Amino acid sequence: MNRRPGFPARLDLTRGTAQPVRKPLSSAATGTASRAATVQPPVAVPAAIRAGAPGSLAALPASVGMDSSRVRDRMVQRLAAQGVTDALVLQALAAVERHRFVDTALVNQAYEDTSLPIGLGQTISKPGVVARMLSLLRQGSPGKLGRVLDIGTGCGYQAAVLSHLATEVYSIERLRGLHEKARNNLRAFRLANVHLLFGDGMEGFAKGAPYAGIIAAAGGEAVPQAWLDQLAVGGRLVAPLVTASGQQALVVVDKSAQGLRQTVLEAVHFVPLKSGIA
């Protein structure tokens, strides 16, 4: 097993040496120069939080003007009624206070099944979409996933939920303003298994590869080759993709020793996948 990268690390945009696969998917041509990404070091988890589940909120301040636990439970019940059956995904969504990741003016909408603006033209995804994508990512896995790459940190909500579902999470964001917002949002959670990176998500993070799972919150016309290279054999990728009709759809890519298998699912709407940093 390769030794894990030290911290801080820099984003290595040289594509990894993953085993060649049969009939790879087309890659997105970016033509962008190499970019550096910085990793925020993990923070030690206080004993009060460590005593509960990873990322437990028991030691955090009271919620803002609402009984957050009861509201989250109702949100999870609605998702279960809509067909979400993965118990670990439902538990993770019940554990993370979504209202801490949205602007104060939108707190009352935090637990509705709707996307909300988080600034810089970006949004926090609907809880139903987050649940669907995480369920797909975990499909067939009896317990926690291993190392996961989260493309498009945004406000940090999905990374927080992933912290309950994976042993380690690398989350990368190309917009500095959102990277800083996610750092601020996640600081109180003290998630030692979440590492935030600022860099070009289309290039992934080669130093953390291979990944048991890769999940993206932005859709392009093709799955970047870097993601496919960094996905472990036996791993799964879930991302929105622009189809031949010009609309986005959820796509699942499974990587095996024989090659790649792509499955196109339901229509979705995400922000466009872009290269570079800003």
BAPAMAR-295077 format. One record per residue (C-alpha): x, y, z. Coordinates in Angstrom, 2 decimals, always signed. Example, Ala and Ser with C-alpha at 12.3 -4.5 7.8 and 13.67 -1.06 7.14 Angstrom:
residues 2
@x=+12.30&y=-4.50&z=+7.80
@x=+13.67&y=-1.06&z=+7.14
This chain:
residues 278
@x=+0.00&y=+0.00&z=+0.00
@x=+1.31&y=+3.45&z=-0.94
@x=+2.10&y=+5.76&z=+1.94
@x=-0.53&y=+8.45&z=+2.48
@x=+0.44&y=+12.02&z=+1.55
@x=+1.64&y=+14.32&z=+4.28
@x=-0.08&y=+17.59&z=+5.11
@x=-0.15&y=+20.17&z=+3.80
@x=-0.07&y=+18.64&z=+0.32
@x=-0.17&y=+20.07&z=-3.16
@x=-2.48&y=+18.91&z=-5.89
@x=-0.58&y=+16.68&z=-8.28
@x=-2.15&y=+17.13&z=-11.67
@x=-0.09&y=+14.37&z=-13.24
@x=-2.54&y=+11.62&z=-13.92
@x=-2.12&y=+8.52&z=-11.83
@x=-0.84&y=+5.17&z=-12.99
@x=-4.14&y=+3.37&z=-12.71
@x=-4.42&y=+0.06&z=-14.54
@x=-5.57&y=+0.60&z=-18.13
@x=-9.25&y=-0.15&z=-18.59
@x=-11.18&y=-1.37&z=-21.60
@x=-13.25&y=+1.15&z=-23.57
@x=-12.68&y=+4.19&z=-21.36
@x=-15.19&y=+7.01&z=-21.43
@x=-14.29&y=+10.12&z=-23.37
@x=-12.50&y=+12.77&z=-21.35
@x=-13.23&y=+16.46&z=-21.18
@x=-10.56&y=+18.54&z=-22.87
@x=-9.73&y=+21.42&z=-20.58
@x=-6.46&y=+22.77&z=-21.87
@x=-5.85&y=+24.42&z=-18.52
@x=-2.49&y=+24.85&z=-16.88
@x=-1.56&y=+22.94&z=-13.74
@x=-3.05&y=+24.33&z=-10.54
@x=-2.05&y=+23.88&z=-6.92
@x=-4.45&y=+22.77&z=-4.21
@x=-3.98&y=+23.10&z=-0.50
@x=-5.31&y=+20.66&z=+2.04
@x=-6.60&y=+21.73&z=+5.42
@x=-5.08&y=+19.39&z=+8.05
@x=-7.42&y=+17.23&z=+10.09
@x=-8.36&y=+18.60&z=+13.50
@x=-8.30&y=+16.47&z=+16.63
@x=-11.77&y=+15.43&z=+17.75
@x=-12.67&y=+16.52&z=+21.29
@x=-13.51&y=+13.72&z=+23.71
@x=-17.09&y=+14.98&z=+24.12
@x=-17.71&y=+14.49&z=+20.41
@x=-15.52&y=+11.44&z=+20.03
@x=-17.71&y=+9.63&z=+22.57
@x=-20.60&y=+9.64&z=+20.09
@x=-20.75&y=+8.88&z=+16.40
@x=-18.15&y=+10.53&z=+14.13
@x=-19.18&y=+14.13&z=+13.63
@x=-21.64&y=+13.99&z=+16.52
@x=-23.24&y=+17.36&z=+17.17
@x=-23.77&y=+16.77&z=+20.88
@x=-21.11&y=+19.32&z=+21.82
@x=-22.22&y=+22.00&z=+19.35
@x=-24.26&y=+25.07&z=+20.30
@x=-28.05&y=+24.93&z=+20.22
@x=-29.72&y=+25.28&z=+16.84
@x=-30.86&y=+28.61&z=+15.50
@x=-34.47&y=+29.20&z=+16.50
@x=-35.69&y=+25.65&z=+15.86
@x=-35.73&y=+22.18&z=+17.35
@x=-33.26&y=+20.97&z=+14.77
@x=-33.35&y=+17.32&z=+15.79
@x=-37.12&y=+17.02&z=+15.37
@x=-37.09&y=+18.93&z=+12.08
@x=-34.28&y=+16.74&z=+10.73
@x=-36.16&y=+13.62&z=+11.79
@x=-39.21&y=+14.78&z=+9.83
@x=-37.03&y=+15.46&z=+6.79
@x=-35.55&y=+11.95&z=+7.01
@x=-39.03&y=+10.43&z=+7.40
@x=-40.13&y=+12.20&z=+4.22
@x=-37.08&y=+10.91&z=+2.34
@x=-37.76&y=+7.37&z=+3.54
@x=-41.38&y=+7.70&z=+2.38
@x=-40.08&y=+8.82&z=-1.03
@x=-38.10&y=+5.60&z=-1.39
@x=-34.70&y=+6.17&z=+0.24
@x=-33.96&y=+2.83&z=+1.91
@x=-30.27&y=+3.01&z=+2.80
@x=-30.28&y=+3.13&z=+6.60
@x=-26.73&y=+4.54&z=+6.85
@x=-27.57&y=+7.38&z=+4.46
@x=-30.71&y=+8.23&z=+6.42
@x=-28.76&y=+8.15&z=+9.71
@x=-26.10&y=+10.45&z=+8.25
@x=-28.71&y=+12.94&z=+7.03
@x=-30.35&y=+12.86&z=+10.46
@x=-27.02&y=+13.58&z=+12.14
@x=-25.95&y=+16.67&z=+10.14
@x=-27.64&y=+20.02&z=+10.80
@x=-28.31&y=+21.33&z=+7.32
@x=-29.39&y=+24.75&z=+8.55
@x=-25.79&y=+25.45&z=+9.62
@x=-24.79&y=+25.41&z=+5.94
@x=-27.27&y=+27.97&z=+4.60
@x=-27.59&y=+31.72&z=+5.10
@x=-29.49&y=+32.85&z=+8.17
@x=-32.30&y=+34.26&z=+6.05
@x=-32.92&y=+30.79&z=+4.60
@x=-32.81&y=+28.81&z=+7.85
@x=-36.57&y=+28.17&z=+7.81
@x=-36.20&y=+26.43&z=+4.43
@x=-33.17&y=+24.36&z=+5.40
@x=-35.09&y=+21.10&z=+5.87
@x=-37.38&y=+21.43&z=+2.88
@x=-36.55&y=+19.25&z=-0.11
@x=-35.26&y=+22.14&z=-2.14
@x=-31.95&y=+23.52&z=-3.34
@x=-30.88&y=+26.85&z=-1.86
@x=-28.39&y=+29.52&z=-2.98
@x=-25.04&y=+29.56&z=-1.17
@x=-23.40&y=+32.42&z=-3.06
@x=-21.22&y=+32.80&z=-6.16
@x=-23.98&y=+31.38&z=-8.34
@x=-23.88&y=+28.00&z=-6.59
@x=-26.47&y=+26.03&z=-4.61
@x=-26.74&y=+23.44&z=-1.87
@x=-28.43&y=+20.39&z=-3.39
@x=-31.86&y=+19.15&z=-2.37
@x=-31.71&y=+16.63&z=+0.51
@x=-33.52&y=+14.17&z=-1.76
@x=-30.84&y=+14.47&z=-4.43
@x=-28.05&y=+14.15&z=-1.85
@x=-29.72&y=+11.03&z=-0.44
@x=-30.18&y=+9.54&z=-3.91
@x=-26.58&y=+10.10&z=-4.99
@x=-25.10&y=+8.86&z=-1.72
@x=-27.32&y=+5.78&z=-1.84
@x=-26.07&y=+5.06&z=-5.35
@x=-22.48&y=+5.59&z=-4.26
@x=-22.94&y=+3.12&z=-1.40
@x=-25.01&y=+0.57&z=-3.31
@x=-23.67&y=-2.92&z=-2.64
@x=-21.47&y=-1.80&z=+0.24
@x=-22.42&y=-3.45&z=+3.58
@x=-20.65&y=-0.84&z=+5.71
@x=-18.66&y=+2.34&z=+5.39
@x=-16.91&y=+3.15&z=+2.15
@x=-13.17&y=+3.64&z=+2.17
@x=-11.64&y=+6.82&z=+0.79
@x=-14.05&y=+9.08&z=-1.15
@x=-13.40&y=+12.07&z=-3.41
@x=-16.09&y=+14.78&z=-3.26
@x=-15.99&y=+17.10&z=-6.30
@x=-17.48&y=+20.52&z=-5.55
@x=-17.39&y=+21.17&z=-1.81
@x=-19.77&y=+24.10&z=-2.04
@x=-20.85&y=+25.03&z=+1.48
@x=-19.53&y=+21.75&z=+2.92
@x=-22.85&y=+20.00&z=+3.64
@x=-22.28&y=+16.91&z=+1.50
@x=-18.76&y=+16.50&z=+2.87
@x=-20.21&y=+16.52&z=+6.39
@x=-22.75&y=+13.85&z=+5.48
@x=-20.04&y=+11.81&z=+3.74
@x=-17.96&y=+11.88&z=+6.93
@x=-20.50&y=+9.43&z=+8.39
@x=-20.39&y=+7.15&z=+5.35
@x=-16.68&y=+6.92&z=+4.50
@x=-13.49&y=+6.35&z=+6.43
@x=-11.91&y=+9.38&z=+4.73
@x=-13.21&y=+12.22&z=+2.58
@x=-11.25&y=+14.49&z=+0.26
@x=-13.47&y=+17.39&z=-0.84
@x=-12.26&y=+19.82&z=-3.50
@x=-13.68&y=+23.23&z=-4.46
@x=-12.55&y=+25.52&z=-7.31
@x=-14.08&y=+28.75&z=-5.95
@x=-12.01&y=+30.24&z=-3.15
@x=-14.98&y=+32.02&z=-1.58
@x=-16.89&y=+28.75&z=-1.21
@x=-13.80&y=+26.88&z=-0.03
@x=-13.45&y=+29.42&z=+2.78
@x=-17.17&y=+29.25&z=+3.56
@x=-16.99&y=+25.44&z=+3.82
@x=-14.00&y=+25.72&z=+6.16
@x=-15.94&y=+28.06&z=+8.41
@x=-19.07&y=+25.91&z=+8.30
@x=-17.22&y=+22.68&z=+9.10
@x=-14.86&y=+24.05&z=+11.75
@x=-17.27&y=+23.46&z=+14.65
@x=-17.98&y=+19.89&z=+13.54
@x=-14.36&y=+18.82&z=+14.13
@x=-14.42&y=+16.14&z=+11.42
@x=-11.00&y=+14.52&z=+11.53
@x=-11.71&y=+12.37&z=+8.47
@x=-12.61&y=+15.28&z=+6.16
@x=-9.87&y=+17.12&z=+4.23
@x=-10.79&y=+20.28&z=+2.31
@x=-8.85&y=+21.18&z=-0.83
@x=-8.83&y=+24.31&z=-2.96
@x=-8.14&y=+23.41&z=-6.57
@x=-9.46&y=+22.34&z=-9.95
@x=-11.97&y=+19.58&z=-9.31
@x=-11.76&y=+18.36&z=-12.89
@x=-8.23&y=+17.19&z=-12.12
@x=-9.33&y=+15.32&z=-9.00
@x=-6.68&y=+14.73&z=-6.34
@x=-4.15&y=+12.16&z=-7.51
@x=-2.24&y=+12.03&z=-4.22
@x=-5.28&y=+10.63&z=-2.42
@x=-6.07&y=+8.00&z=-5.08
@x=-7.27&y=+5.36&z=-5.54
@x=-10.78&y=+6.17&z=-4.31
@x=-13.50&y=+3.69&z=-3.40
@x=-16.01&y=+6.33&z=-4.49
@x=-16.09&y=+9.61&z=-6.38
@x=-19.12&y=+11.90&z=-6.30
@x=-19.57&y=+15.20&z=-8.14
@x=-21.96&y=+18.13&z=-7.64
@x=-21.48&y=+19.64&z=-11.11
@x=-22.18&y=+18.24&z=-14.56
@x=-20.09&y=+18.34&z=-17.70
@x=-20.34&y=+16.82&z=-21.18
@x=-17.97&y=+13.99&z=-20.26
@x=-16.52&y=+12.38&z=-17.17
@x=-12.97&y=+13.75&z=-16.78
@x=-10.32&y=+11.11&z=-17.45
@x=-8.55&y=+12.08&z=-14.23
@x=-11.56&y=+10.88&z=-12.22
@x=-11.60&y=+7.55&z=-14.03
@x=-7.87&y=+7.12&z=-13.49
@x=-8.20&y=+7.88&z=-9.77
@x=-11.17&y=+5.55&z=-9.20
@x=-10.12&y=+2.24&z=-7.63
@x=-10.83&y=-1.05&z=-9.35
@x=-14.09&y=-2.10&z=-7.72
@x=-14.97&y=+1.56&z=-7.08
@x=-17.96&y=+3.59&z=-8.19
@x=-18.41&y=+7.13&z=-9.52
@x=-21.70&y=+9.07&z=-9.35
@x=-22.05&y=+12.36&z=-11.21
@x=-24.42&y=+14.41&z=-13.36
@x=-23.59&y=+14.32&z=-17.05
@x=-24.91&y=+16.22&z=-20.08
@x=-26.53&y=+13.65&z=-22.37
@x=-27.01&y=+13.69&z=-26.14
@x=-30.34&y=+15.47&z=-25.64
@x=-28.53&y=+18.38&z=-23.99
@x=-30.08&y=+17.67&z=-20.59
@x=-28.30&y=+16.46&z=-17.47
@x=-28.80&y=+12.97&z=-16.10
@x=-27.31&y=+11.07&z=-13.20
@x=-24.60&y=+8.69&z=-14.38
@x=-23.04&y=+5.82&z=-12.44
@x=-19.66&y=+4.46&z=-13.54
@x=-18.44&y=+1.15&z=-12.12
@x=-14.78&y=+0.25&z=-12.59
@x=-13.71&y=-3.39&z=-12.71
@x=-10.65&y=-5.26&z=-13.89
@x=-12.46&y=-5.73&z=-17.21
@x=-13.12&y=-2.04&z=-17.76
@x=-15.77&y=+0.60&z=-17.16
@x=-19.53&y=+0.24&z=-17.14
@x=-21.71&y=+3.34&z=-17.40
@x=-25.36&y=+3.49&z=-16.37
@x=-27.51&y=+6.53&z=-17.20
@x=-30.34&y=+7.21&z=-14.75
@x=-32.89&y=+9.97&z=-14.14
@x=-32.71&y=+13.59&z=-15.22
@x=-31.17&y=+16.08&z=-12.76
@x=-30.15&y=+19.72&z=-12.74
@x=-26.76&y=+20.78&z=-11.40
@x=-24.47&y=+23.73&z=-12.01
@x=-22.10&y=+23.19&z=-14.97
@x=-18.72&y=+21.56&z=-14.40
@x=-15.90&y=+24.03&z=-15.00
@x=-12.11&y=+23.85&z=-15.01
@x=-9.60&y=+26.07&z=-13.27
@x=-9.86&y=+27.99&z=-10.02
@x=-11.43&y=+31.35&z=-9.24
